Amino acid sequence: MVDEKPISDVEPNLDRPKEVLENFDLKDLGMVGTLQGVTGNLFALIRDNAGGIHRVRAGNYMGQNYGRIIGVGETRIELIEIVPNGRGGWVERPRSLTLDEDAG
């Protein structure tokens, strides 16, 4: 008989202070552009549904499902969200935001 182990040890860090964009549902956020830092780092510009613009980069968090940005490209942001798995645990879910061509 095989011992049943948790599918993963993934769980959100509930002790971490929330970032501003974690107050918004991901569907209420849109990528409107990018900026390149002096060192070549790429930042994404995110518009919230209240009209505010926020600068984010890999490592920042956004959305209400503990979404951590893992990559920023010219036209796309890649995130990993941590969502309940329905069995008392958590699972990682990849998500992305693409550049809103109509923004501006």
N, C-alpha and C positions, 0 to 999 in steps of 0.2 A: 504494500500500500504506500502511495506517495503522499507525503505531508503536503497539505494545501498551503501555499505561501501567498502572501499578497502579490498581486500582479506587478506592482512597482512600489518603490518607496517615495514616489513623487508626492510632495505636498507644498502648498504655498507657505511662504515665510510671513506668518501673521504678525511678527514682531517688527517687521520693516515698516518705516513710515511710508504712508501712501504718497505717490506723486500726483500732481494736479490732474493729469489726464486719466487717472484711474477712477475719477468721479464720473466719467462719461462712458456710455455704452460704445463699443467699437463702431457700431453702425452710425453713430452720431459724430464720428471723427472722419476727416478727409485729408489726404495728403495733397498739398497744394504747391510743393516745390522742394528744392534742396539748396543748401549752402555748402560751400567747401571751406573748411577751416584752414588756417595758416599751415598746419602740419599735414594737410591733405585729407583729414578726416571729413567724411560726408555727414551732414546733418540734414534731417528731413524737417520740413515745415508742415505742421499739422493745424488744421482749422477745426475748432470745436463748434458745436451747434449754437453757441452764444456769440459767435463771431470772433472769438479770440484766436490768435495765432501763437503756436508753441514750437520751440526748436527742440528736437529730440535726436538721439543717436543710439547706437547699439549699447545695451545695458540699461536704458531707461524703461519704464513701465507705462502701459496705457491700457485702457479698457477695464471693464469690471470683473474680468476673469483672470486677474494676476498676469496679464500679458507682458512678457519681457521681450524687448526688441533684440533680435539676434543678428539683424543685418539691415543696412540701409543702402539702397541703390538709387540711381538717377530717377527711376519711375516706380519704385516698389519698396515697401518696408516688410520685412519678415519678422513674425512674432511667434512665440510659443506661449500659449495660454495653459493654465492649470485649471481643469474643470472637474467637478465631481463625477465619479464613474458609475454612480447609481448603486454601489455596493459598500458605501461607507469609506471609500478611498478616493484617490485623485488620479487623473490621467493627463498627460500633456497632449495638447492639440495644436498643430501648426495652423497659423492664420497669416494673412497678408493684407496689406492695404496698397492699392495702386494709385498712381498719380491721377488726380481728378483733372482731366483735360479742360473741363468747363470752368475751372476755378479762376478767380481773378476778377 
